[in-house]
Amino acid sequence: MQKISWLYIGVLMVWIEPGIAQENPDTPDKPVIEAIVSDADRLTGLANLRQQGYDVKLYNLDAPKHLIASLSQNLPVNPEAAKRTLEQRMQQYGRQALQQQLMAEYQGLSVAIQYQIDRYPAVLFDRGKAVVYGVTDLQQALGWYRQWQSGLGK
């Protein structure tokens, strides 16, 4: 299990509003499931749960790193030339499109902060009411959640 470490990016600053997963009114017996993972985590059971009608949100905490790496790939060594090249890339990409992609890529971190998740992988149920840490099998995590829920008399 990995701890979340904070990364500050000086090039682009965007405010990311936590996306609050909404319960699906058509399936009240099926909790909203949010999985916070990294590239190293091999998540299983995602397609199966979605086929069963579960709303599963997947957040990869390594996603922002990939976007930043693609923007900074092969930058010149000279700082001024690197700045110009980066500005050109951002213009080609489109500042608004880049901002939207950054917001989407950082959504996982925003959700982790919102629910006070400090390690991952983490599988959250019903907007953070319950969290299963260290499990990448979503079916297993759901089973543990159901077992916990039945113990509460629900």
RODO-2510 file (C-alpha; in nm, 4 decimals, decimal comma):
residues 154
     n   res          X          Y          Z
     1     m     0,0000     0,0000     0,0000
     2     q     0,1333     0,3444    -0,0867
     3     k     0,1030     0,6723     0,0989
     4     i    -0,0148     0,9780    -0,0912
     5     s     0,2558     1,2366    -0,1376
     6     w     0,1845     1,5902    -0,2495
     7     l     0,3143     1,7341    -0,5746
     8     y     0,3126     2,1008    -0,6545
     9     i     0,3273     2,2108    -1,0163
    10     g     0,4484     2,5623    -1,0800
    11     v     0,3547     2,5799    -1,4466
    12     l    -0,0224     2,5518    -1,4196
    13     m    -0,2457     2,6239    -1,1260
    14     v    -0,6086     2,5153    -1,1428
    15     w    -0,8786     2,4878    -0,8795
    16     i    -1,0204     2,1401    -0,8757
    17     e    -1,3617     2,0980    -0,7259
    18     p    -1,4172     1,7539    -0,5796
    19     g    -1,6604     1,5612    -0,7915
    20     i    -1,9084     1,4222    -0,5496
    21     a    -2,0315     1,0875    -0,6662
    22     q    -2,4075     1,0835    -0,6654
    23     e    -2,6142     0,7850    -0,5672
    24     n    -2,8026     0,6419    -0,8619
    25     p    -3,1751     0,6800    -0,7831
    26     d    -3,2580     0,3899    -1,0162
    27     t    -3,0438     0,1483    -0,8137
    28     p    -3,0595     0,2404    -0,4436
    29     d    -2,9418    -0,1111    -0,3479
    30     k    -2,6193    -0,0582    -0,5423
    31     p    -2,3720     0,1748    -0,3742
    32     v    -2,1622     0,4202    -0,5685
    33     i    -1,8113     0,2766    -0,5784
    34     e    -1,4993     0,4900    -0,6148
    35     a    -1,1564     0,3326    -0,6531
    36     i    -0,8389     0,5322    -0,5922
    37     v    -0,5385     0,3560    -0,7424
    38     s    -0,1995     0,4096    -0,9053
    39     d    -0,0412     0,2643    -1,2177
    40     a     0,1105    -0,0108    -1,0032
    41     d    -0,2300    -0,1375    -0,8908
    42     r    -0,3907    -0,4056    -1,1079
    43     l    -0,7604    -0,3455    -1,0571
    44     t    -0,9922    -0,6396    -1,1249
    45     g    -1,3689    -0,6747    -1,1380
    46     l    -1,4386    -0,3307    -1,2869
    47     a    -1,6096    -0,4478    -1,6069
    48     n    -1,8103    -0,7101    -1,4195
    49     l    -1,9476    -0,4580    -1,1666
    50     r    -2,0361    -0,2124    -1,4415
    51     q    -2,2183    -0,4879    -1,6291
    52     q    -2,4170    -0,5515    -1,3108
    53     g    -2,5247    -0,1869    -1,3095
    54     y    -2,2907    -0,0472    -1,0459
    55     d    -2,1707     0,3095    -1,0847
    56     v    -1,7926     0,2728    -1,0529
    57     k    -1,5647     0,5767    -1,0644
    58     l    -1,1959     0,5053    -1,1157
    59     y    -0,9280     0,7564    -1,0168
    60     n    -0,5630     0,6964    -1,1046
    61     l    -0,3338     0,9122    -0,8921
    62     d    -0,0544     0,8702    -1,1496
    63     a    -0,2620     1,0241    -1,4317
    64     p    -0,1372     1,3832    -1,3784
    65     k     0,2220     1,2619    -1,3932
    66     h     0,1634     1,1236    -1,7434
    67     l     0,0180     1,4512    -1,8724
    68     i     0,3021     1,6561    -1,7237
    69     a     0,5576     1,4115    -1,8675
    70     s     0,4061     1,4416    -2,2141
    71     l     0,4142     1,8209    -2,1958
    72     s     0,7734     1,8293    -2,0752
    73     q     0,9088     1,5579    -2,3037
    74     n     1,2278     1,6597    -2,4878
    75     l     1,2298     2,0165    -2,3593
    76     p     1,5448     2,2131    -2,4428
    77     v     1,8068     2,2467    -2,1690
    78     n     1,8062     2,6253    -2,1946
    79     p     1,5370     2,7558    -1,9542
    80     e     1,4137     3,0303    -2,1896
    81     a     1,3922     2,7923    -2,4855
    82     a     1,2170     2,5351    -2,2650
    83     k     0,9648     2,7984    -2,1543
    84     r     0,8903     2,8958    -2,5161
    85     t     0,8557     2,5319    -2,6215
    86     l     0,6219     2,4589    -2,3304
    87     e     0,4107     2,7649    -2,4115
    88     q     0,3859     2,6495    -2,7749
    89     r     0,2765     2,3032    -2,6663
    90     m     0,0173     2,4480    -2,4328
    91     q    -0,1118     2,6720    -2,7112
    92     q    -0,1297     2,3775    -2,9539
    93     y    -0,3120     2,1714    -2,6966
    94     g    -0,5403     2,4614    -2,6145
    95     r    -0,5269     2,6208    -2,2724
    96     q    -0,8897     2,5478    -2,1945
    97     a    -0,8607     2,1860    -2,3106
    98     l    -0,5415     2,1476    -2,1091
    99     q    -0,7042     2,2974    -1,8018
   100     q    -1,0008     2,0611    -1,8373
   101     q    -0,7706     1,7630    -1,8772
   102     l    -0,5660     1,8664    -1,5740
   103     m    -0,8838     1,9011    -1,3709
   104     a    -0,9910     1,5526    -1,4777
   105     e    -0,6452     1,4077    -1,4092
   106     y    -0,6312     1,5607    -1,0592
   107     q    -0,9855     1,4518    -0,9713
   108     g    -0,8508     1,1478    -0,7876
   109     l    -0,6345     1,3593    -0,5606
   110     s    -0,9283     1,5882    -0,4971
   111     v    -1,1485     1,2925    -0,4014
   112     a    -0,8728     1,1516    -0,1778
   113     i    -0,8492     1,4842     0,0046
   114     q    -1,2280     1,5149     0,0313
   115     y    -1,2582     1,1726     0,1960
   116     q    -0,9299     1,2055     0,3895
   117     i    -0,7797     0,9031     0,2171
   118     d    -0,4085     0,8856     0,2991
   119     r    -0,3070     0,5591     0,1306
   120     y    -0,4025     0,3580    -0,1704
   121     p    -0,5348     0,1485    -0,3278
   122     a    -0,8614     0,2443    -0,1643
   123     v    -1,2166     0,1475    -0,2596
   124     l    -1,4838     0,3841    -0,1279
   125     f    -1,8538     0,3116    -0,0961
   126     d    -2,1478     0,5503    -0,0720
   127     r    -1,9488     0,8722    -0,0887
   128     g    -1,6882     0,7692     0,1656
   129     k    -1,9166     0,6040     0,4244
   130     a    -1,6942     0,2983     0,4075
   131     v    -1,3428     0,2438     0,2732
   132     v    -1,1575    -0,0778     0,1978
   133     y    -0,7803    -0,0247     0,1823
   134     g    -0,5214    -0,2361     0,0053
   135     v    -0,7646    -0,4324    -0,2127
   136     t    -0,7636    -0,4164    -0,5924
   137     d    -1,0353    -0,6781    -0,6516
   138     l    -1,3516    -0,4689    -0,6653
   139     q    -1,5772    -0,7743    -0,6274
   140     q    -1,3946    -0,8701    -0,3063
   141     a    -1,4120    -0,5131    -0,1749
   142     l    -1,7865    -0,5046    -0,2476
   143     g    -1,8296    -0,8344    -0,0632
   144     w    -1,6532    -0,6931     0,2431
   145     y    -1,8633    -0,3798     0,2222
   146     r    -2,1847    -0,5866     0,2046
   147     q    -2,0687    -0,7961     0,5002
   148     w    -1,9953    -0,4804     0,7025
   149     q    -2,3283    -0,3295     0,5978
   150     s    -2,5244    -0,6391     0,7030
   151     g    -2,3606    -0,6187     1,0446
   152     l    -2,5093    -0,2720     1,0837
   153     g    -2,8586    -0,4128     1,0388
   154     k    -2,9148    -0,2523     0,6996
***
